[in-house]
Amino acid sequence: KLVFTYFIIMLITLLLFSYYILSTMKNYLYEDEKLSVTTTSNVVASFAVEYIDPETQRLSRENFTKFIDGLGLDSQMRVLLLNRDVQVVYDSQNNRNMLGSAQVSPSIMAAINGTDGFMEYESEDFDILFDAAAPVFNNNGEIVGVVDIVYAPEGVTKIHNAILGDMAVLILAISLLVGIIIFVMANLVSKRIVDFTSKITSMSDDGILDEKLDISGHDEISRLDE
C-alpha cells in the first residue's frame, strides 16, 4: 500500500506539472497568433483604401487580389473586405455566396464603429478560430469599409498535440523509473522494519528484555537499538 500510495502521489504531481506546462505554452502561442492576425488585419486595412474608388466606392478586385497574394499570408487566413454597409465585396476564398451578404459579427461591428475588433470562437468542427477586424479609413478619416480576417491557428494545435504525445511518453518513462525506485526503496525500508519487529517479538517471547539489539546502519531505525 505504501508503494502504491507514493506512486499515485508522484503520478498526480507529474500530471499536474505537465498540464501547467502545456497550458502555459499553448496560451503563449495563442497570444502570439492573436497578435499576428490583429496586426495583419490592420496592415491590410491601411492599404485597402488605395484599391477603392473614392467616387463609386467600387473595389478594384484584380489589383486588390494581387496585393493580398503579394503579402504571402498564411493559407489558413481568410480575408474579407466589407463596404460601409458591412456587405462583403471581397473574399480571398472566392466564395460567391459570401459576396453581397451582410456580416454583423461583434468584431466587424466594432471595426465599422472605428475600433479594432477581435473575437475567438469554435467552429462546427470544434476548431479554434480567430476573427480580427480593422476599419478602413479614406484620406478624410471617414470609415469606408472593414477588413475582416478569420484565421484557424492549426499550427498551434499541431505543435500542442505533438508535444502532448512526447509529454505522455516522457511521463510514462519517468513514472516507470520512479515507480521502480520507490518500490526498491520501500522494500528496503520495510525489510528493516520487519527485521526489527521480528527481533523484538523474538526477545519478548523469550522473556529477554535487557538485551541490546544489533541493527546495523546509520538511519533512524538503527538508532532504536540504543
Accessible surface in RSA format (square Angstrom, percent):
REM  Atomic radii and reference values for relative SASA: ProtOr
REM  Chains: A
REM  Algorithm: Lee & Richards
REM  Probe-radius: 1.40
REM  Slices: 20
REM RES _ NUM      All-atoms   Total-Side   Main-Chain    Non-polar    All polar
REM                ABS   REL    ABS   REL    ABS   REL    ABS   REL    ABS   REL
RES LYS A   1   220.55 107.6 177.06 108.6  43.49 103.6 123.90 111.5  96.65 102.9
RES LEU A   2    97.00  54.0  89.71  64.2   7.29  18.3  93.05  65.3   3.95  10.6
RES VAL A   3    38.62  25.4  38.40  34.8   0.22   0.5  38.40  33.4   0.22   0.6
RES PHE A   4   136.27  68.2 131.93  81.7   4.34  11.3 135.28  82.0   0.99   2.8
RES THR A   5    64.26  45.7  61.57  62.4   2.69   6.4  42.60  57.2  21.66  32.7
RES TYR A   6   103.65  48.4 100.45  57.2   3.20   8.3  64.34  48.3  39.31  48.5
RES PHE A   7    56.63  28.3  56.63  35.1   0.00   0.0  56.63  34.3   0.00   0.0
RES ILE A   8    59.55  33.9  59.55  44.4   0.00   0.0  59.55  42.9   0.00   0.0
RES ILE A   9    98.90  56.3  96.97  72.2   1.92   4.6  98.46  70.9   0.43   1.2
RES MET A  10    28.91  15.0  23.59  15.6   5.33  12.7  28.67  24.4   0.24   0.3
RES LEU A  11    48.03  26.8  48.03  34.4   0.00   0.0  48.03  33.7   0.00   0.0
RES ILE A  12    90.08  51.3  89.92  67.0   0.17   0.4  90.08  64.9   0.00   0.0
RES THR A  13    81.52  58.0  78.79  79.9   2.73   6.5  62.97  84.6  18.55  28.0
RES LEU A  14    35.08  19.5  34.92  25.0   0.16   0.4  35.06  24.6   0.02   0.1
RES LEU A  15    90.59  50.4  86.01  61.5   4.57  11.5  86.39  60.7   4.20  11.3
RES LEU A  16   118.14  65.8 113.66  81.3   4.48  11.3 114.02  80.1   4.12  11.1
RES PHE A  17   125.23  62.7 119.38  73.9   5.85  15.2 124.55  75.5   0.68   2.0
RES SER A  18     8.19   6.9   8.00  10.7   0.19   0.4   4.96  10.6   3.22   4.5
RES TYR A  19   156.02  72.8 152.84  87.0   3.18   8.3 111.51  83.8  44.50  54.9
RES TYR A  20   136.53  63.7 134.70  76.6   1.82   4.7  94.07  70.7  42.46  52.3
RES ILE A  21    64.71  36.8  63.56  47.4   1.16   2.8  63.79  45.9   0.92   2.5
RES LEU A  22    13.98   7.8  13.98  10.0   0.00   0.0  13.98   9.8   0.00   0.0
RES SER A  23    38.62  32.6  31.21  41.6   7.42  17.1  14.80  31.5  23.82  33.4
RES THR A  24    68.16  48.5  63.78  64.7   4.37  10.4  60.28  81.0   7.88  11.9
RES MET A  25    40.83  21.1  34.82  23.0   6.00  14.3  31.27  26.6   9.56  12.7
RES LYS A  26    63.72  31.1  63.72  39.1   0.00   0.0  19.10  17.2  44.63  47.5
RES ASN A  27    86.20  59.4  84.52  81.7   1.69   4.1  23.12  55.6  63.09  61.0
RES TYR A  28   155.60  72.6 149.65  85.1   5.95  15.5 107.95  81.1  47.65  58.7
RES LEU A  29    38.38  21.4  37.98  27.2   0.40   1.0  37.98  26.7   0.40   1.1
RES TYR A  30    20.07   9.4  20.07  11.4   0.00   0.0  18.11  13.6   1.97   2.4
RES GLU A  31   100.55  57.7  96.19  72.8   4.36  10.4  41.86  81.0  58.69  47.9
RES ASP A  32    82.44  57.7  76.08  75.7   6.36  15.0  10.26  24.2  72.17  72.0
RES GLU A  33    39.07  22.4  38.88  29.4   0.19   0.4   2.02   3.9  37.05  30.2
RES LYS A  34    48.97  23.9  48.61  29.8   0.36   0.9  17.50  15.7  31.47  33.5
RES LEU A  35   118.76  66.1 113.99  81.5   4.77  12.0 118.03  82.9   0.74   2.0
RES SER A  36    48.61  41.1  39.96  53.3   8.65  19.9  24.23  51.6  24.38  34.2
RES VAL A  37     0.00   0.0   0.00   0.0   0.00   0.0   0.00   0.0   0.00   0.0
RES THR A  38    38.92  27.7  38.92  39.5   0.00   0.0  32.60  43.8   6.32   9.6
RES THR A  39    69.53  49.5  65.62  66.5   3.91   9.3  57.35  77.0  12.18  18.4
RES THR A  40    20.43  14.5  17.64  17.9   2.78   6.6   6.09   8.2  14.34  21.7
RES SER A  41     0.78   0.7   0.78   1.0   0.00   0.0   0.00   0.0   0.78   1.1
RES ASN A  42    54.97  37.9  50.15  48.5   4.82  11.6  23.11  55.6  31.86  30.8
RES VAL A  43    60.42  39.8  57.83  52.4   2.59   6.2  60.41  52.5   0.01   0.0
RES VAL A  44     0.01   0.0   0.01   0.0   0.00   0.0   0.01   0.0   0.00   0.0
RES ALA A  45     4.86   4.5   3.17   4.9   1.68   3.8   3.28   4.6   1.58   4.2
RES SER A  46    72.32  61.1  43.98  58.7  28.34  65.3  50.91 108.4  21.41  30.0
RES PHE A  47    90.88  45.5  90.88  56.3   0.00   0.0  90.88  55.1   0.00   0.0
RES ALA A  48     0.00   0.0   0.00   0.0   0.00   0.0   0.00   0.0   0.00   0.0
RES VAL A  49    34.57  22.8  29.39  26.6   5.18  12.5  29.39  25.5   5.18  14.1
RES GLU A  50   122.80  70.5  84.90  64.2  37.90  90.2  39.42  76.3  83.38  68.1
RES TYR A  51    48.97  22.9  43.64  24.8   5.33  13.9  23.48  17.6  25.49  31.4
RES ILE A  52    20.08  11.4  12.21   9.1   7.88  19.0  13.25   9.5   6.83  18.5
RES ASP A  53    62.64  43.9  54.73  54.5   7.91  18.7  15.20  35.8  47.44  47.3
RES PRO A  54   114.76  83.6  91.51  83.4  23.24  84.5  96.37  79.6  18.38 114.3
RES GLU A  55   159.76  91.7 126.00  95.3  33.77  80.4  45.95  88.9 113.82  92.9
RES THR A  56    82.86  58.9  57.64  58.4  25.22  60.1  62.31  83.7  20.55  31.1
RES GLN A  57    61.80  34.6  44.74  32.7  17.06  40.6  33.27  70.8  28.53  21.6
RES ARG A  58   179.11  75.2 171.86  87.6   7.25  17.3  53.42  73.0 125.69  76.2
RES LEU A  59    31.64  17.6   6.65   4.8  25.00  62.8   7.28   5.1  24.36  65.6
RES SER A  60    45.23  38.2  33.91  45.2  11.32  26.1  33.72  71.8  11.50  16.1
RES ARG A  61   104.39  43.8 100.84  51.4   3.55   8.5  55.82  76.3  48.57  29.4
RES GLU A  62   120.33  69.1 111.01  84.0   9.32  22.2  45.93  88.8  74.40  60.7
RES ASN A  63    74.63  51.5  71.91  69.5   2.72   6.5   8.29  20.0  66.33  64.1
RES PHE A  64     0.00   0.0   0.00   0.0   0.00   0.0   0.00   0.0   0.00   0.0
RES THR A  65    45.24  32.2  45.24  45.9   0.00   0.0  39.55  53.1   5.68   8.6
RES LYS A  66   131.17  64.0 120.60  74.0  10.57  25.2  80.07  72.1  51.11  54.4
RES PHE A  67    32.69  16.4  21.92  13.6  10.77  28.0  31.27  19.0   1.42   4.1
RES ILE A  68    11.16   6.4   9.89   7.4   1.27   3.1   9.89   7.1   1.27   3.5
RES ASP A  69   102.18  71.6  78.94  78.6  23.24  55.0  33.59  79.0  68.60  68.4
RES GLY A  70    68.07  83.9   0.00   N/A  68.07  83.9  35.90  98.5  32.17  72.0
RES LEU A  71    65.45  36.5  37.87  27.1  27.58  69.3  40.93  28.7  24.53  66.0
RES GLY A  72    64.46  79.5   0.00   N/A  64.46  79.5  35.79  98.2  28.67  64.2
RES LEU A  73    48.42  27.0  23.15  16.6  25.26  63.5  26.05  18.3  22.36  60.2
RES ASP A  74    67.34  47.2  48.77  48.5  18.57  43.9  22.04  51.9  45.30  45.2
RES SER A  75   104.49  88.3  67.40  90.0  37.09  85.4  57.51 122.5  46.98  65.8
RES GLN A  76    68.69  38.4  57.72  42.2  10.97  26.1  13.02  27.7  55.67  42.2
RES MET A  77    21.35  11.1   9.44   6.2  11.92  28.4   9.36   8.0  11.99  15.9
RES ARG A  78    48.89  20.5  48.89  24.9   0.00   0.0   9.15  12.5  39.74  24.1
RES VAL A  79     0.85   0.6   0.85   0.8   0.00   0.0   0.85   0.7   0.00   0.0
RES LEU A  80     7.17   4.0   7.17   5.1   0.00   0.0   7.17   5.0   0.00   0.0
RES LEU A  81     0.72   0.4   0.72   0.5   0.00   0.0   0.72   0.5   0.00   0.0
RES LEU A  82     1.00   0.6   0.00   0.0   1.00   2.5   0.00   0.0   1.00   2.7
RES ASN A  83    37.13  25.6  34.20  33.1   2.92   7.0  17.25  41.5  19.88  19.2
RES ARG A  84   123.14  51.7 108.74  55.4  14.40  34.3  45.09  61.6  78.05  47.3
RES ASP A  85    91.64  64.2  78.22  77.9  13.42  31.7  20.66  48.6  70.98  70.8
RES VAL A  86    17.05  11.2  17.05  15.4   0.00   0.0  17.05  14.8   0.00   0.0
RES GLN A  87    72.43  40.5  72.43  52.9   0.00   0.0   1.96   4.2  70.47  53.4
RES VAL A  88     1.82   1.2   0.00   0.0   1.82   4.4   0.00   0.0   1.82   4.9
RES VAL A  89    42.73  28.1  38.41  34.8   4.32  10.4  42.36  36.8   0.37   1.0
RES TYR A  90     7.08   3.3   7.08   4.0   0.00   0.0   2.49   1.9   4.59   5.7
RES ASP A  91     1.16   0.8   0.10   0.1   1.06   2.5   0.10   0.2   1.06   1.1
RES SER A  92    36.10  30.5  13.26  17.7  22.84  52.6  12.71  27.1  23.40  32.8
RES GLN A  93   107.58  60.2  80.67  59.0  26.92  64.1  32.01  68.1  75.58  57.3
RES ASN A  94   120.92  83.4  99.06  95.7  21.86  52.6  32.33  77.8  88.59  85.6
RES ASN A  95    56.11  38.7  49.78  48.1   6.33  15.2  14.16  34.1  41.95  40.5
RES ARG A  96   200.24  84.1 185.96  94.8  14.28  34.0  65.21  89.1 135.03  81.8
RES ASN A  97   137.08  94.5 112.31 108.5  24.77  59.7  30.56  73.5 106.52 103.0
RES MET A  98    35.11  18.2  34.92  23.1   0.19   0.4   7.71   6.6  27.40  36.3
RES LEU A  99    62.44  34.8  43.32  31.0  19.12  48.1  43.80  30.8  18.64  50.2
RES GLY A 100    48.30  59.6   0.00   N/A  48.30  59.6  31.51  86.5  16.79  37.6
RES SER A 101    36.85  31.1  26.94  36.0   9.91  22.8  36.10  76.9   0.75   1.0
RES ALA A 102    62.62  57.6  38.00  58.6  24.62  56.0  38.00  53.5  24.62  65.2
RES GLN A 103    45.94  25.7  44.37  32.4   1.57   3.7   1.95   4.2  43.99  33.4
RES VAL A 104   105.56  69.5  88.76  80.4  16.80  40.5  88.84  77.2  16.72  45.4
RES SER A 105    30.53  25.8  21.56  28.8   8.98  20.7  28.40  60.5   2.13   3.0
RES PRO A 106    92.23  67.2  79.25  72.2  12.98  47.2  86.58  71.5   5.64  35.1
RES SER A 107     0.98   0.8   0.00   0.0   0.98   2.3   0.98   2.1   0.00   0.0
RES ILE A 108     3.04   1.7   3.04   2.3   0.00   0.0   3.04   2.2   0.00   0.0
RES MET A 109    73.77  38.2  73.71  48.8   0.06   0.1  73.77  62.7   0.00   0.0
RES ALA A 110    31.52  29.0  22.96  35.4   8.56  19.5  30.94  43.6   0.59   1.6
RES ALA A 111     0.00   0.0   0.00   0.0   0.00   0.0   0.00   0.0   0.00   0.0
RES ILE A 112    32.84  18.7  22.03  16.4  10.81  26.0  22.03  15.9  10.81  29.3
RES ASN A 113   113.90  78.5  83.35  80.5  30.55  73.6  26.38  63.5  87.52  84.6
RES GLY A 114    29.33  36.2   0.00   N/A  29.33  36.2   8.82  24.2  20.51  45.9
RES THR A 115    84.52  60.1  80.01  81.1   4.52  10.8  73.07  98.1  11.46  17.3
RES ASP A 116    77.70  54.4  52.14  51.9  25.56  60.4  20.50  48.2  57.20  57.0
RES GLY A 117     4.15   5.1   0.00   N/A   4.15   5.1   2.99   8.2   1.15   2.6
RES PHE A 118    77.12  38.6  45.41  28.1  31.70  82.5  45.41  27.5  31.70  90.7
RES MET A 119    49.98  25.9  44.51  29.5   5.47  13.0  49.44  42.0   0.54   0.7
RES GLU A 120    77.51  44.5  48.08  36.4  29.44  70.1  18.26  35.3  59.25  48.4
RES TYR A 121    77.44  36.2  68.62  39.0   8.82  22.9  59.58  44.8  17.86  22.0
RES GLU A 122   103.28  59.3  80.38  60.8  22.90  54.5  24.53  47.4  78.75  64.3
RES SER A 123    31.06  26.2  19.37  25.9  11.69  26.9  24.38  51.9   6.68   9.4
RES GLU A 124   171.04  98.2 142.30 107.7  28.74  68.4  65.87 127.4 105.17  85.9
RES ASP A 125   112.19  78.6  92.69  92.3  19.50  46.1  20.68  48.7  91.50  91.3
RES PHE A 126   161.39  80.7 143.89  89.1  17.50  45.5 143.89  87.2  17.50  50.1
RES ASP A 127    74.11  51.9  70.54  70.2   3.57   8.4  15.31  36.0  58.80  58.6
RES ILE A 128    42.54  24.2  36.02  26.8   6.53  15.7  36.02  25.9   6.53  17.7
RES LEU A 129    28.12  15.7  28.12  20.1   0.00   0.0  28.12  19.7   0.00   0.0
RES PHE A 130     0.00   0.0   0.00   0.0   0.00   0.0   0.00   0.0   0.00   0.0
RES ASP A 131     6.84   4.8   6.84   6.8   0.00   0.0   0.00   0.0   6.84   6.8
RES ALA A 132     0.36   0.3   0.36   0.6   0.00   0.0   0.36   0.5   0.00   0.0
RES ALA A 133     0.88   0.8   0.00   0.0   0.88   2.0   0.00   0.0   0.88   2.3
RES ALA A 134     0.73   0.7   0.73   1.1   0.00   0.0   0.73   1.0   0.00   0.0
RES PRO A 135    13.23   9.6   7.12   6.5   6.11  22.2   7.12   5.9   6.11  38.0
RES VAL A 136     0.10   0.1   0.00   0.0   0.10   0.2   0.10   0.1   0.00   0.0
RES PHE A 137    90.78  45.4  80.32  49.7  10.46  27.2  80.32  48.7  10.46  29.9
RES ASN A 138    34.64  23.9  26.23  25.3   8.42  20.3  15.57  37.5  19.07  18.4
RES ASN A 139   154.98 106.9 116.40 112.5  38.59  92.9  35.26  84.9 119.72 115.7
RES ASN A 140   124.31  85.7  91.07  88.0  33.24  80.0  21.33  51.3 102.98  99.5
RES GLY A 141    50.17  61.9   0.00   N/A  50.17  61.9  28.21  77.4  21.96  49.2
RES GLU A 142   101.04  58.0  95.44  72.2   5.60  13.3  38.16  73.8  62.88  51.3
RES ILE A 143    46.86  26.7  29.39  21.9  17.47  42.1  29.39  21.2  17.47  47.4
RES VAL A 144     5.43   3.6   2.00   1.8   3.43   8.3   2.00   1.7   3.43   9.3
RES GLY A 145     0.06   0.1   0.00   N/A   0.06   0.1   0.06   0.2   0.00   0.0
RES VAL A 146     0.00   0.0   0.00   0.0   0.00   0.0   0.00   0.0   0.00   0.0
RES VAL A 147     0.00   0.0   0.00   0.0   0.00   0.0   0.00   0.0   0.00   0.0
RES ASP A 148     2.58   1.8   2.58   2.6   0.00   0.0   0.00   0.0   2.58   2.6
RES ILE A 149     0.00   0.0   0.00   0.0   0.00   0.0   0.00   0.0   0.00   0.0
RES VAL A 150    27.93  18.4  26.79  24.3   1.15   2.8  26.79  23.3   1.15   3.1
RES TYR A 151    10.07   4.7   9.91   5.6   0.16   0.4   0.30   0.2   9.77  12.0
RES ALA A 152    15.71  14.4  14.87  22.9   0.85   1.9  14.87  20.9   0.85   2.2
RES PRO A 153     3.05   2.2   2.11   1.9   0.94   3.4   2.81   2.3   0.24   1.5
RES GLU A 154    73.87  42.4  71.85  54.4   2.02   4.8  25.14  48.6  48.74  39.8
RES GLY A 155    37.59  46.4   0.00   N/A  37.59  46.4  31.31  85.9   6.28  14.1
RES VAL A 156     3.36   2.2   2.75   2.5   0.61   1.5   2.75   2.4   0.61   1.7
RES THR A 157    59.57  42.4  59.17  60.0   0.40   1.0  45.26  60.8  14.32  21.6
RES LYS A 158   140.83  68.7 133.73  82.1   7.10  16.9  84.58  76.1  56.26  59.9
RES ILE A 159    81.39  46.3  78.07  58.2   3.32   8.0  81.36  58.6   0.03   0.1
RES HIS A 160    29.38  16.1  29.38  20.4   0.00   0.0  17.29  17.8  12.10  14.1
RES ASN A 161    82.69  57.0  73.26  70.8   9.43  22.7  25.25  60.8  57.45  55.5
RES ALA A 162    61.06  56.1  45.81  70.7  15.25  34.7  58.33  82.1   2.73   7.2
RES ILE A 163    55.21  31.4  55.04  41.0   0.18   0.4  55.20  39.7   0.01   0.0
RES LEU A 164    82.18  45.8  82.16  58.8   0.02   0.1  82.16  57.7   0.02   0.1
RES GLY A 165    36.36  44.8   0.00   N/A  36.36  44.8  34.60  94.9   1.77   4.0
RES ASP A 166   101.29  71.0  95.14  94.7   6.15  14.6  28.99  68.2  72.30  72.1
RES MET A 167    33.21  17.2  30.65  20.3   2.56   6.1  21.41  18.2  11.80  15.6
RES ALA A 168    57.01  52.4  45.98  71.0  11.02  25.1  51.62  72.7   5.38  14.3
RES VAL A 169   103.49  68.1 101.55  91.9   1.94   4.7 102.90  89.4   0.59   1.6
RES LEU A 170    94.45  52.6  91.72  65.6   2.74   6.9  94.21  66.2   0.24   0.7
RES ILE A 171    19.92  11.3  19.92  14.8   0.00   0.0  19.92  14.3   0.00   0.0
RES LEU A 172   110.29  61.4 107.55  76.9   2.74   6.9 110.17  77.4   0.12   0.3
RES ALA A 173    54.43  50.0  44.81  69.2   9.62  21.9  50.08  70.5   4.35  11.5
RES ILE A 174    58.15  33.1  57.18  42.6   0.97   2.3  58.15  41.9   0.00   0.0
RES SER A 175     4.87   4.1   4.87   6.5   0.00   0.0   4.80  10.2   0.07   0.1
RES LEU A 176   105.02  58.5 103.21  73.8   1.81   4.5 104.34  73.3   0.68   1.8
RES LEU A 177   108.36  60.3 105.96  75.8   2.40   6.0 107.91  75.8   0.45   1.2
RES VAL A 178    39.48  26.0  39.48  35.7   0.00   0.0  39.48  34.3   0.00   0.0
RES GLY A 179    12.27  15.1   0.00   N/A  12.27  15.1   9.65  26.5   2.62   5.9
RES ILE A 180   109.28  62.2 106.07  79.0   3.21   7.7 108.53  78.2   0.74   2.0
RES ILE A 181    90.61  51.6  87.98  65.5   2.63   6.4  90.61  65.2   0.00   0.0
RES ILE A 182    29.55  16.8  27.05  20.2   2.50   6.0  29.28  21.1   0.27   0.7
RES PHE A 183   109.61  54.8 109.61  67.9   0.00   0.0 109.61  66.5   0.00   0.0
RES VAL A 184    73.13  48.1  71.14  64.4   1.99   4.8  72.90  63.3   0.23   0.6
RES MET A 185   105.96  54.9 105.89  70.1   0.07   0.2  82.82  70.4  23.14  30.7
RES ALA A 186    10.18   9.4   3.70   5.7   6.48  14.8   9.04  12.7   1.15   3.0
RES ASN A 187    63.66  43.9  60.62  58.6   3.03   7.3  21.94  52.8  41.72  40.3
RES LEU A 188    97.15  54.1  96.15  68.8   0.99   2.5  96.44  67.7   0.71   1.9
RES VAL A 189    67.39  44.3  67.12  60.8   0.27   0.6  67.39  58.6   0.00   0.0
RES SER A 190    49.41  41.8  47.25  63.1   2.16   5.0  38.22  81.4  11.19  15.7
RES LYS A 191   126.04  61.5 121.17  74.3   4.86  11.6  91.86  82.7  34.18  36.4
RES ARG A 192    66.41  27.9  62.85  32.0   3.56   8.5  37.64  51.4  28.77  17.4
RES ILE A 193    83.32  47.4  82.95  61.8   0.37   0.9  83.32  60.0   0.00   0.0
RES VAL A 194    91.92  60.5  90.92  82.3   1.00   2.4  91.67  79.7   0.25   0.7
RES ASP A 195    59.23  41.5  57.11  56.8   2.12   5.0  19.39  45.6  39.84  39.7
RES PHE A 196    36.08  18.0  34.77  21.5   1.30   3.4  35.83  21.7   0.24   0.7
RES THR A 197    66.99  47.6  65.24  66.1   1.76   4.2  54.57  73.3  12.42  18.8
RES SER A 198    65.55  55.4  55.84  74.5   9.70  22.3  25.12  53.5  40.43  56.6
RES LYS A 199    82.18  40.1  79.08  48.5   3.10   7.4  57.96  52.2  24.21  25.8
RES ILE A 200    74.45  42.4  73.53  54.8   0.92   2.2  73.53  52.9   0.92   2.5
RES THR A 201    76.26  54.2  72.67  73.7   3.59   8.6  52.95  71.1  23.31  35.2
RES SER A 202    57.63  48.7  51.50  68.7   6.13  14.1  28.84  61.4  28.79  40.3
RES MET A 203    27.24  14.1  26.54  17.6   0.70   1.7  25.71  21.9   1.53   2.0
RES SER A 204    69.00  58.3  52.53  70.1  16.47  37.9  16.89  36.0  52.11  73.0
RES ASP A 205   113.39  79.4  76.45  76.1  36.93  87.3  29.69  69.9  83.70  83.5
RES ASP A 206    97.01  68.0  65.60  65.3  31.41  74.3  18.87  44.4  78.13  77.9
RES GLY A 207    57.13  70.4   0.00   N/A  57.13  70.4  30.32  83.2  26.81  60.0
RES ILE A 208    67.16  38.2  63.59  47.4   3.57   8.6  66.99  48.2   0.17   0.5
RES LEU A 209   153.80  85.7 119.57  85.5  34.23  86.1 121.69  85.5  32.11  86.4
RES ASP A 210   138.96  97.3 103.72 103.2  35.24  83.3  49.88 117.4  89.08  88.8
RES GLU A 211    98.27  56.4  82.34  62.3  15.93  37.9  30.75  59.5  67.52  55.1
RES LYS A 212   151.54  73.9 128.58  78.9  22.97  54.7  79.61  71.7  71.93  76.6
RES LEU A 213    19.51  10.9  14.89  10.7   4.62  11.6  16.68  11.7   2.83   7.6
RES ASP A 214   119.93  84.0 108.56 108.1  11.37  26.9  37.30  87.8  82.62  82.4
RES ILE A 215    23.34  13.3  12.50   9.3  10.84  26.1  14.68  10.6   8.66  23.5
RES SER A 216    88.83  75.1  76.40 102.0  12.44  28.7  52.59 112.0  36.25  50.8
RES GLY A 217    42.73  52.7   0.00   N/A  42.73  52.7  21.33  58.5  21.40  47.9
RES HIS A 218   180.12  98.4 153.90 107.0  26.22  67.1 109.03 112.4  71.10  82.7
RES ASP A 219    53.48  37.5  45.84  45.6   7.64  18.1  34.49  81.2  19.00  18.9
RES GLU A 220   127.03  72.9 123.23  93.2   3.80   9.0  60.73 117.5  66.30  54.1
RES ILE A 221    26.43  15.0  25.88  19.3   0.54   1.3  26.43  19.0   0.00   0.0
RES SER A 222     8.68   7.3   4.72   6.3   3.96   9.1   2.27   4.8   6.41   9.0
RES ARG A 223   147.09  61.8 138.19  70.4   8.90  21.2  37.45  51.2 109.63  66.4
RES LEU A 224   104.45  58.2  81.76  58.5  22.68  57.0  84.82  59.6  19.62  52.8
RES ASP A 225    24.06  16.9  16.22  16.1   7.84  18.5   2.61   6.1  21.45  21.4
RES GLU A 226   165.67  95.1 102.44  77.5  63.24 150.6  64.78 125.3 100.89  82.4
END  Absolute sums over single chains surface
CHAIN  1 A    14550.1      12344.3       2205.8       9013.5       5536.6
END  Absolute sums over all chains
TOTAL         14550.1      12344.3       2205.8       9013.5       5536.6
